[in-house]
Amino acid sequence: MALKITDQCINCDVCQPVCPNHAIDMGETHYRIDPNLCTECVGHFDEPQCRMLCPVDCIPQDPQYHETPAELLLKMHALSKKHAV
């Protein structure tokens, strides 16, 4: 599953720089996660860095995007190839 940032986000800026896939950017009112880029840090870290550092615990899994760890790893490899070009 991809992660999402809820409207409880306080825009503290700790999540965006730690995302290895550059999936986090500023939305209209708070940060948001692009589900097409989010791999929950699979292939990079043991746990999602944004979630680990979030001081207000506002980054749950997004139930609209069901992906297994294997699917997330495949997505990470595809994104790595895309960024390498």
C-alpha positions as CSV (number, residue, x, y, z in Angstrom):
1,M,0.0,0.0,0.0
2,A,1.0,3.5,-0.5
3,L,1.0,5.9,2.4
4,K,-1.0,9.1,2.6
5,I,-0.7,12.3,4.7
6,T,-3.8,13.3,6.5
7,D,-5.0,16.9,7.1
8,Q,-3.5,16.6,10.6
9,C,-0.2,17.4,9.0
10,I,1.5,20.4,10.6
11,N,3.9,21.1,7.6
12,C,6.9,20.5,9.8
13,D,9.0,19.6,6.7
14,V,10.7,16.5,8.1
15,C,9.0,14.0,5.7
16,Q,9.8,15.4,2.3
17,P,13.7,15.3,2.4
18,V,13.8,11.7,3.7
19,C,11.6,10.2,1.0
20,P,13.9,8.1,-1.3
21,N,11.4,8.2,-4.2
22,H,10.6,11.9,-4.1
23,A,7.0,11.0,-3.6
24,I,6.2,13.8,-1.1
25,D,5.4,17.3,-2.1
26,M,3.5,20.3,-0.8
27,G,-0.2,20.2,-1.6
28,E,-2.7,23.1,-1.3
29,T,-2.7,23.0,2.5
30,H,-0.3,20.3,3.7
31,Y,2.2,17.7,2.3
32,R,0.9,14.9,0.2
33,I,2.2,11.6,-1.1
34,D,2.0,10.5,-4.7
35,P,0.8,6.9,-4.5
36,N,2.5,6.2,-7.9
37,L,5.9,7.0,-6.4
38,C,5.4,5.7,-2.8
39,T,7.0,2.3,-2.1
40,E,6.8,2.7,1.8
41,C,10.6,2.8,1.5
42,V,10.7,-0.9,0.5
43,G,14.1,-1.6,-1.0
44,H,15.6,1.4,0.8
45,F,14.8,1.1,4.5
46,D,13.2,-1.3,6.9
47,E,10.4,1.1,7.6
48,P,8.9,4.2,6.0
49,Q,11.1,7.1,6.9
50,C,8.3,9.7,6.7
51,R,6.2,7.7,9.1
52,M,9.1,7.1,11.5
53,L,10.0,10.8,11.7
54,C,6.5,12.4,11.7
55,P,5.9,14.1,15.0
56,V,2.1,14.0,14.8
57,D,1.6,10.5,13.4
58,C,-0.5,11.6,10.4
59,I,0.8,9.2,7.8
60,P,-1.3,6.0,7.7
61,Q,-1.5,3.5,4.9
62,D,-3.8,4.5,2.1
63,P,-6.5,1.9,1.8
64,Q,-7.1,2.8,-1.9
65,Y,-3.7,1.4,-2.9
66,H,-3.2,-2.3,-2.0
67,E,0.3,-3.5,-2.9
68,T,2.2,-6.4,-1.5
69,P,5.8,-6.0,-0.4
70,A,6.9,-7.8,-3.6
71,E,4.8,-5.3,-5.7
72,L,6.4,-2.4,-3.8
73,L,9.8,-3.8,-4.5
74,L,9.1,-4.1,-8.2
75,K,7.8,-0.5,-8.2
76,M,11.0,0.6,-6.4
77,H,13.2,-1.1,-9.1
78,A,11.1,0.5,-11.9
79,L,11.4,3.9,-10.3
80,S,15.2,3.5,-9.8
81,K,15.6,2.7,-13.5
82,K,13.4,5.7,-14.5
83,H,15.5,8.1,-12.3
84,A,18.8,6.6,-13.7
85,V,18.0,7.6,-17.2
